[in-house]
Amino acid sequence: MKAILFDVPGSPEVLRYGDAPEPVPGPDELLVQVRATAVNRADLLQRRGAYAPPPGASPILGLELAGEVLTPVGEWRAGDRIMAVVTGGGYAERAVVPVGMAMRIPDTLSFEEAAALPEAFLTAFLNLFTLGKLQAGETVLIHAGASGVGTAAIQLARVAGARVFTTAGSAEKLALCRELGAELAINYREESFAKRVLEATDGRGVDLILDFVGAPYWQQNTAALALDGRLQLIGFLGGSSGQIDLGPILAKRLHVNGTTLRRTPLPQKIALTADFVAFAHNRLARGELRPVIDTIYPLHEAAEAHRVMEANRNAGKLVLRVERDAETSPQGAQDHAAK
C-alpha cells in the first residue's frame, strides 16, 4: 500500500510517498480503507523526532482518519463509513482501528469533513467536559481559537451553554472564532488577554482555560482564572519551562491539569468516544457542529501541509485526501489539488 514515510527525523522535506507493509488487524480491530486523514501538531513533532509513537503503535504518521470498513467485526459491516482517532497509521491507504474507537460518519458529511473531526473534537471534548468539568452558564477561555482543536472547542462549549472567549493572532482568525460562537475574540499579538477577560467578567475571571501555549501564558492564565478555576494544558507551543509564580494556585484554589489524547489508555479513549458520539452525532448530522477545514491536499503533498501548519498559516484543519475519487470537498474549503 502507499503511505507517507520518512527514514530520518527532520524538516518536511524528509517526508516521502512510498510503499509500506499492509497493516494486520487484531481480533478487536477493523481494517479500514482510508479515504482521508488530517494533519496534527503531534505529526510535526513525530516527524522531527520529538514525539515517539506509543509502544505497539504504527510508525506511520496520522492520528485520525475517515474511510470504509474492509473487515466486518461486531456491529460493523464491510463498506460502513467510519471515522476514528488512531495512535498512528492515518497517512496511508489502509489502517487498523480498535472496534471501540470507530464512529459512524453522519450521512451529511463527506470523508474529508469526517477526517477533520476525530482528533480535534475528541481532544476538545475531553478537555472541556471530561477533565475540565465545564457546565452550562460557566465561562471558558480557549486559546488558539482558529486551530483545529480551538474551532471544535468553541462550538462544543457554545452548544453546551457556556460563555466562550478565545484568542487568535489575526483579524481573519478572530472573525472565524466569532462566527463559530465566541462572544469575545482577543488578538494576543496586540493586547493582554488577561486584561480583556477581567474587563469582560467584571473582575471575576473565567472558570476554565484551554491552553496550547504553555509557560509564556502562565502568568496571564492564572490572572484570568476565577476562584476555583481550572487550567487544562493541551500543548506547549510556546515552551514548557520558565520562571512561574505558583502563588495564584493557592490563593485562588486553582486546578491545573495536563493530558494528551494519544497516550490516554485505550479503555478510557473508548469511553470518551462513546460519550462524544452520544453528545455530538445528531448535532453533527443537523449541522449544529461542523468541522472547519482550511485546505485539502492529496496525500502525496503531505509535506506542503506540514509546512503550512508549521508557519501557522491555517485556520482550521489541513486534510489529506487519500483517494482521488473521494467525495466532494466541503463548501468553503480550498481544494489544493485543483489549484
N, C-alpha and C positions, 0 to 999 in steps of 0.2 A: 504494500500500500504506500501511497505518497504521504509525506509528513514534512513539517518544518523541523530541521535538525541543526545542531551545532556541535563541533568537535572540541572547541576550547572556549572558555568564557571570554567575553569581550563586548565590543560595540555591536550595533545592529547588523553590521556587515558580516558577522560570523554566522548569521542565520542562512541556511540553505534549504532548498526544496529538493527532497530526495526520497529514496526508498527506505522504509523501516519495516521491521518484523510485524506481522499481524498480531494484535492482542488476543489473548486467550481468556475467555470469561470463566470465572469460577462458578460453582453451583448456585450462588445467590447473586449473580451478576448478569446484566444484559449486554449483549454485543450490539453496538449501535452504529449504523451508517451515519456518519456526521455530515450534516448539511451546512452548518455554520457554527462558528465559535467566536470568542471575543477576547480582546487584549486587556490584561490587568497589570497593575503595578508590580505584583508578585512575579509576573512573567519577565519583566525587565530585570528585576533583582536576580532571578534564577539565571537568566542569560549572562549576567555579569559575574556569576559565581558566588553571589552573596546570599542565596536562599536555596539551599539544597532541598530536593523533594523529600517528603517523609519516607521512612522505610517501607518498601513494597510498592511505592507509587511509580507510575510511569515516568521515565526521564524526559519524555516529550513535553514541551510547554503546553499550556492551556488548561484553565481551571473551570471552564464551563462549556457547554455545548448544547446544540439542538439537532435532532435527527430522527431517524426511523429505527425502530426495533428490528433486529435481524433474527435474534434467537428468542422464542417465546419462553417466558418464565413467569409463574404465578399468574397474576391478573393480566399481564402484558402479552400482547399478540404481535406476530410479525406485521410490520407496517404501521404500528402505532407511533404517533408523533409524540416525542418526549423532549424535555429539556432537563438539565441537571447540572449541579456542581460536581466536579470531579477533583481528585488530588493531582491530576496530571493527565496528559494524553489528548487534550482537546484539539491541538493543531495537527490533526491527522484525518485521514479518510474514514477510519473506524476507531472506535474506542470502547472501553468497558465501563459500565455504570452499575454500582450497587443497586439492587432492586428497590430498596427503601428510599433511595435518593431521586428516583425518577419522578418527574412531574408531567402530567399530561398538558400538552400545549393547547390553549383555547383555540377554537376554530377560527377566531377572528385575527389571529396572529400569524405572520409569516415565520419561516425558520430564522431569518435574520433578526427579527424582532425578539423571538424567543431566546436566541443565543445571547442577547444583550441583557437578559433578565436574571439568571440564577445567582451569579456571584454578587452582583450589586444589590439585588433585592433581599437575598438571604442575609448578607452581611448587615444591611441596614436594619432588617427586621430583628436580627439577633441583638444588635447594639441598642436599638430603640426600646424594644419591648422585653425580650427575654432577659437581658442583662441590665438595660437602662431603666426598666420599670416605668416607662412613660405612660401617663394617664391622660385621659381627656381633660382639657382645661389647663394642663401644665404648659410650660414654655420650653422649647428646645432651641439651641443654637447649633447649626450644622455647618461646620467648616467645609471648604472646597465644595460649595453647593452645586457647581456645574459639573462635577465629576460624575462618574457612573454611580458610585455609592451615594453621593450627595443628591443627585436628581431623584434617585429611588427613595432616599430618606425623607426628602421634602414631601413627596407625595404620600408616603406611608403615614408620616406624622400628621399631615393635613386631614386625611380621611379618618384618622383615629381621634380627631377633635382637639389636637394640640395647637398651640400658637407657635408659628415657625419663624425663626430668624436664621439668616445664613450669611456667609462671607464668600466673596469671589473676587477675582482680580481684574475684571474689565467690565465696561458698560454692557456689552453684549451678554456676558455670562450673568450679570446681575439681572438683566431683563428676563433671561431664561428662568432664573430662580423665582422671580415674581410670577411669571406665567404659570409655574408649577404649583404655586400656592404659598410662597414665602411672604409674610407680612412685611418683614424688614430685611433688606439686602444691602450689605455693607461692603464697600470696596476696601479691603485690608491694606491695599497699597497707599491709600490716601488718608486714612483716618484710623483712630483707635476703635477697634470693635468693642472693647470693654466699655468705653465711654458711651458709645451709642446704645449698647444693650442696657446699661444702667439708666440712661435717659428714657428709654422706651418702656422700662418697667418701674418707673418712679423710685429707682434706687434699690429695688428688691433683688434683681438679677434673674437668671434663668434656672430652671430646675435640672436641666440636662444639657450637656455639651457632647457632641461627637467630633473628635479631633483627629485629623490625619497628619498634623504638622509636627507635634511633639514639643521638645524642650523650648524652642523660641516663643511658644504661645503660653507657657506655663503661667507666667505672672498675670497676663490678661485673662486667661481662662479662670483662674481662681478668683480674680477680682469680679468677673462677670457672673459667677455662680451664686445662687441664693443660699440661704441657710439650708443645710441638709441636701445640697446639690450633688449631682452625680456627674463625673467626668469619665467618658468612655474613650480610651486611647485605641485608635484603629491603625495608626501608622506613624512613621517618623520622617516625613518628607523633609522637614527642616532640621533633623538631627535628634538624637536621643539623649545627649548629655549636655550639661551646662550648670551654671550656678542657679539654684532654685531656693525659694523661701517656702518651707514646709508649714509655716505658721498658720496660714488660712485653713489647712486641713483640720486642725484642732479648733480654731476659732469659729469656723462655720460648720463643723461636723461634716466635712465633705467626704464623699465616697469616690475613690479613684480605682478604675478597673481597666484592664487591657485584655485583648483577645485577638486571635487570628482564626478565621473560619477554617483554613486549610488544615490546621493541626488539632482542631476540635475532634474528639473521639467519634467514631462512626455512629454509635448508638445515639449520641446527642445530636449529631447532624441529621439523622433520620427523624428524630422527634421534632427538630426545628423545621425540617422540610414539611412534615405533616401539619404543624401549626401554621406555617406560612400558606400552604395550599388552602387550608380552611379559611384563612383571613382574606386571601388575595385572589383566588382563582376566579370567582364570579365577578369581582371588581375589574380584573384584567379583561375578562370576556366582555364586560359592559363598557370598557374604555375609561373607567374611573381611575385606573392606574395604567401607566404606559411606559415602556422603555424609551429612553431618549438616545437616539443614535446620531453621532456626528458624521461618520463616513463608513462605507462598506468597501472593503478591499478583497480582491481574490486572495486565496490562501498563500499563493507563492509570493505575494507582496507584503508578507508579514513584517519584513524589516522596515519598510516605509511606515507602517502603522506604529512600530516601536519608536521610530524617530519622532513622529508626531506627538506621541504621548510623552516622550522624554522632554520635548520642548514645551509641554503644557499647552499645546495649541488646540486641543479638542474640548468640546463642550458636549458631554455625554459620552456614549460608548463608541469604541472603534471595533467594528465587526469584521470578521474574516469569513468570506463565503467559500465553502469547500467544494461545492458543485456548481457548475456553470448554469445548470437548469433549475437552480433554486428559485423559490417563489419571488414574486415581485417585491422590491425593496419598499420599506415603509415610507409613507408620504413625508417629505421634508428631509429625508436623508440623502446625502450626496452619494451616488454610486461611483466610486473611484474607478471601477473597471470601465465605465463608459466615458471617462474623461479623455 
